[in-house]
């Protein structure tokens, strides 16, 4: 349940989603997530503490564990896409 608590926090999943394709600088990630500096710093700190995100040359990126989580979330993303189409 700890994972769900973390992922349920505002912008946490968005950060992971935006990093799925590769590294982003803090500013690019902030723009992509459409959030403020303070909140993004808080989420990045939390995600770094649990080894889902790391900071390296070129900006922030998913760790190996973060990429495993991203793969695990793909069925949920597929379900959400299908569910969203049914709601229109």
N, C-alpha and C positions, 0 to 999 in steps of 0.2 A: 503494500500500500504506500510505502514511502515514495516509490517511483510515480504513482498516480498523483500524490500530493505535489510533488515537484513539477510534473508535467502540466498539472492543472493551474499552475500559477500564471498570472497574466503575462503574455508574450513568450513564455518558455517554449511552447511548441512552435511558435512563429520563428523564434531564433533558430531552432533546429531545422525547420523547413527551409529557411533562407540559406542555411549553410550546406544544404544537401548537395549542391552542385560544386562546391569548393569554397575557398577562403574568401572572406570579405574583411575590409578594414572596418574599424569601429564606426566611422561615419557612414560608410556604405550600408552596413548592417542596420544602423539607426534609421536611415532613410527607408530601407527595404521593410523594416518592421513597423515603421511609422510610429515610433515611440520616443520618449524623452531620454536624455542622457542618464539621469539618475536610475530610472527603471531598468534600462538596458545594462548599466553597470551592475546592478543588483543581480539580474538574471544571469549574466555572464559569470559573475563570481560563483553563484550557486551551481551552474552547469560545469564550471571548471572544477569545483570542489568534488564533484561526483564523477569526474573524468569522462564527461560527454563532449566537452568542448575544450580546445586548447588555443593558446595564443602562440603564434609562430611568425616567422618572416612572411609578410604578405597579409597578415591579419589573423582573424579568428577562423577556426576550422573545426570540423568534427574529429574526434579521436576515433580509434578503431571501435571502441564501445559505442560512441555516438553513431557511427555508420551502421553498426549492428542494430541499434535502436531504430534508426531510419528505415532499415529493411523490415523490421518487425512492424512498423507502423503502416507500411504500404497497403496491407489488406484493409485497414481502417480508412485510409485515404480513398481506396477504390469503392468501399461501401458508401462513404460520404458523397462521392461524385454521383453514384447511382441514386442514392437517397435524394440528393439535391435536384436531380433531373425529374424525379417523381413529384416533387413539391411545386413544380411550375405549372 
